[in-house]
Amino acid sequence: MVLNPVISKLGGKLVVLASASPRRREILTNVGLRFEVVPSWFKETLDKSLFKAPYEYAVETAKQKALEVARRMQFKHLKTPDIVIGADTVVTVDGCILEKPVDKQDAYRMLSRLSGKEHSVYTGVVIIHCNSESGEEVEYDIVDFYEETKVRFAELSEEMLWEYIHSGEPMDKAGGYGIQALGGMLVEYVHGDFLNVVGFPLNHFCKTLGEIYNPPSKNEVKRVKYDSIPSVETFESPGDLENGLLACEGEREAEEPDQKDGGKSENESRSSASPQWGSVAPTGAQGQTGWKPVFPHRIANLLDGFKASKVLFAASKLKVFDLLSHPEGLRVAEVAEKIPASVVGTERLLDAAVSLGLLEKSRQGDSVVFKNTEEASRYLVSTSEYSLHGYIMHCNDHVWPLFGHLEHAIREGTSQNERAFGKKSDRLFERVADITNLLSKQQRKGRCSKAMWSICSTLCSTQEGTLIARFRAACTVIVPSCKRKPRLSRCNSARNAMQTFEKISQRKKPYMSQVDFDVNVITGDFFKDDLPKADLYILARILHDLPEEKIHILLSKLSKMCTPGCGLLVAEIFLDEERKVPCRALLQALGMCEGSQRSAPDYSQLLKTYGFTEVHVKHTGNFLDAILCVKQ
Ligand SMILES: O=c1[nH]cc([C@@H]2O[C@H](COP(=O)(O)OP(=O)(O)OP(=O)(O)O)[C@@H](O)[C@H]2O)c(=O)[nH]1
């Protein structure tokens, strides 16, 4: 392309736009860029008081949006994009940052503030190059910039303001107006890049690409190791709501998205991810209607997805990751001998695991050796502290056969236990026990608890001296008794529990060493047996798979046991309110028996009827989300 040789340099790369903004998509599509759209789930709630200037806030938000997508794609979609583009647009007036209005009143506040004045529009843009070539952890080369445009509004009459607000246009736009449409009528002048106001400074973007590809100046490229990426909490803490130098009084910029009645909530933003999660066929500069075929990455990945899962399962079952934790690595023949398996089959398995990023392959003299990646050592070795081996085996031995009968499950609306295992059983844990019947009693116990244990490992981990309460053969009710702090006060108990959950769900530190209470293991049946007394009860992956009447029995029991101030932490995957995401919850539902997946507000409502009041909801993006309640 003569007009922009830089854009054409991106051809053949997997470019991802980490934005739900239709305007950004259109601007980039119009110049012939081929890309996928994966809207970011990053919540725009960074503490504004931490930034010296508004553009720094916009750039950092753009960066976090893009990084969230880069990381999610790598782990959830098993593919690393080449380039991720993120952007964030804010309006500043009188030292205040205005984002998207949350409702009509908020739009009114913003627009009346802009009336008759000049303001600045900043768009922060981040271009991330994801570098996974070295076979090590993905490195992110981050280039960022911002663009400022000055805009002056005419004096706006009340009538004009309200008519514009009632048009609905302000709601998903920074500063509450769309310069490209009706909002253009409010504008007296624009100094600077018009498209920057619309949400994407195209000219600056192309110049930056030019600098990167011709070639980059080392000083401008910040190379960031994956490990060193600052993890920004996407859950709003009360502190975020209270602080914020640049957040203006009376404005609701930092409110919980689900309280917004106008702006795009997190749920909406998340749910828009699915339909757009595919290749965008650009109309191109030649015309608006010409569709060009593009490779359907998403469908291709889905086609191969089951094979990739099965490679993970088979390698885990054959204890390949245990063998390959050997520091020097092993040759194919050595692995084959130890498994034991055929050399040719082993080689295929190891090569496939390398291609999936689970193993590393290198040359040592004349031989080729395989060893675990860091991630495999951490999560796939059966004896590792954070091992997911039990969960993987549960997926292989139980979930996999069930999903082989998915068409029947859908036609009949029932779980396919009988078809898969030749035996009717209506509860998950009984089924887990069924498939372990072949094992010795001791092994059976281990298998059940291991499977559930590693599913719950985002919540807790074993350590000498710590014990977990087990009911119905699976360790899913956890009853910590605060021995060192005999009884926490109501408020402390709640806060401590959630902080604990947050720490352990981040998977960064040895979980239980962070926990300041002891945990007792009690084996039993939580429907029949008495529950032990505790200050905090944790129901991890229990409620979703229970029918209403069993939920009632369990929650009534817990409600009776809990005195005011006692906590109940429910860990499940939370659906969004429109039941569109997360994918993991909806896929899990396909194999469920009598239960149902719920959203956080559904759980909150359910628990309320048993006297538990919601204190905190945590969407982790991990295996489990959590809702913490306190008994009133
Ligand atoms: O004149 C206009 N000004 C601004 C816009 C649009 O406003 C939004 C700005 O919001 P943000 O940068 O947070 O982007 P989102 O839409 O939330 O999408 P992300 O997924 O990237 O967070 C942006 O859409 C601008 O296009 C406008 O249209 N006209």
The ligand as a Tripos MOL2 file, in Angstrom:
@<TRIPOS>MOLECULE
LIG
   29    30     1     0     0
SMALL
NO_CHARGES

@<TRIPOS>ATOM
      1 O1        -16.0300   12.5280   20.4290 O.2       1 LIG1
      2 C1        -15.9200   11.3650   20.8680 C.ar      1 LIG1
      3 N1        -15.2610   11.1130   22.0240 N.ar      1 LIG1
      4 C2        -15.1290    9.8720   22.5140 C.ar      1 LIG1
      5 C3        -15.7030    8.7950   21.8580 C.ar      1 LIG1
      6 C4        -15.6170    7.3810   22.3680 C.3       1 LIG1
      7 O2        -15.5250    7.3860   23.7770 O.3       1 LIG1
      8 C5        -14.9650    6.1390   24.2100 C.3       1 LIG1
      9 C6        -13.9200    6.4220   25.2520 C.3       1 LIG1
     10 O3        -13.8960    5.4240   26.2040 O.3       1 LIG1
     11 P1        -12.6930    4.4060   26.3950 P.3       1 LIG1
     12 O4        -11.4180    4.9950   25.9550 O.co2     1 LIG1
     13 O5        -12.7440    3.9250   27.7890 O.co2     1 LIG1
     14 O6        -13.0340    3.2170   25.3980 O.3       1 LIG1
     15 P2        -14.2660    2.2040   25.3970 P.3       1 LIG1
     16 O7        -15.3000    2.6220   24.4320 O.co2     1 LIG1
     17 O8        -14.7350    1.9330   26.7910 O.co2     1 LIG1
     18 O9        -13.5980    0.8970   24.8320 O.3       1 LIG1
     19 P3        -12.3840    0.0700   25.4630 P.3       1 LIG1
     20 O10       -12.7980   -1.3680   25.3520 O.co2     1 LIG1
     21 O11       -11.1890    0.3850   24.6390 O.co2     1 LIG1
     22 O12       -12.2000    0.4690   26.8970 O.co2     1 LIG1
     23 C7        -14.3600    5.4960   22.9740 C.3       1 LIG1
     24 O13       -15.1830    4.4200   22.5560 O.3       1 LIG1
     25 C8        -14.3980    6.5900   21.9500 C.3       1 LIG1
     26 O14       -14.5200    6.0960   20.6460 O.3       1 LIG1
     27 C9        -16.4050    9.0500   20.6630 C.ar      1 LIG1
     28 O15       -16.9570    8.1160   20.0140 O.2       1 LIG1
     29 N2        -16.4850   10.3250   20.2050 N.ar      1 LIG1
@<TRIPOS>BOND
     1     1     2 2
     2     2     3 ar
     3     2    29 ar
     4     3     4 ar
     5     4     5 ar
     6     5     6 1
     7     5    27 ar
     8     6     7 1
     9     6    25 1
    10     7     8 1
    11     8     9 1
    12     8    23 1
    13     9    10 1
    14    10    11 1
    15    11    12 2
    16    11    13 1
    17    11    14 1
    18    14    15 1
    19    15    16 2
    20    15    17 1
    21    15    18 1
    22    18    19 1
    23    19    20 2
    24    19    21 1
    25    19    22 1
    26    23    24 1
    27    23    25 1
    28    25    26 1
    29    27    28 2
    30    27    29 ar
@<TRIPOS>SUBSTRUCTURE
     1 LIG1         1 GROUP 0 **** ****
